[in-house]
Amino acid sequence: MTEPKTTEPPITEPPITEPQTTEPQTPYEILGDQGIKDLASAFYDAMDELPIAADIRAMHSENLDHIKRMMSAYLTGWMGGPPVYQAIKGTVCLTDPHEPFRIGPKERDQWLACMDEALNRVGASDGLKQMLKGPMYHVADTVRNCEDSTPRNSGPNIIAVS
């Protein structure tokens, strides 16, 4: 008696699947390193050029190169990329560097106007602008350290600081 032949199943190629294409999920993935550098540069260019931003421009040195690099480093990590600013500064705290300046709602809104202009200048999509709107407001409002923009010590007759 002969044993029944077993046939092995035919060898088949694995199914062909379409390559996975994922849409960028973070602002960092959307803009990339260069896009974030361009955004930081466009922000400070806007601050330098927009009359509405005169108050916050006065808080900065004449040469903006260093602060452009620091903002780029901060935004890189904040937008989902590597923590460049933290590697440089050891923290991501923004309140300490802004503490010497009186930053109220007016200055916050000037900062936001510059960021809106910068996003326009780099050609950010409406989707990216919408994604950043709330978080950017939160960052700007976190840096605010007073309820108004009145200088702490103003007037011609100031003798002592209270």
Phi, psi and omega in degrees: 000138181259143178283146180296143178284134173260134178254135177280146180297149180296148177284126179240150176287148175297151181298144178278125178245150177290144177299143179289119175247117180250138176288146176303139184255331183248157175303326178297317179295326181287313185273324185074173182304310183294322178298322178290320175299317178297321179296314179298318179295315179296325178300309183287332172295317178297317179299323180289330189258331185278123178302327180298340184261014184303321183295316180283333177296323181295343179278353186247157176289166181299314179274123185259006185302313182296315183291330174297317179295319180293319178294319177300316179297316180297309183298328179303309179288319183296329182269007174108005178265194180296150184282065185296313182298317179297323178294327180280312188263342183082002181201167172245012180294128178256348182288323181299311181294337181264353184304322181294347185254146177276109184240108179250192180301323180297315179292320175304313182292327175296317179299315180296323178296321177294321179292319176301315179296319179298317178299321176296316183296328179270002177074032179298142179291160175300324179297317178293318178301317180294321179299325185268343188307303181295310179299323178294319177300316181300315179298311182297322181286331177294326180285338179301133184235011176205166183272343177219182184250016180290129178304143181300317184230099181231165178110155185285345187251026180286124177247317183236149176271130181277000000 
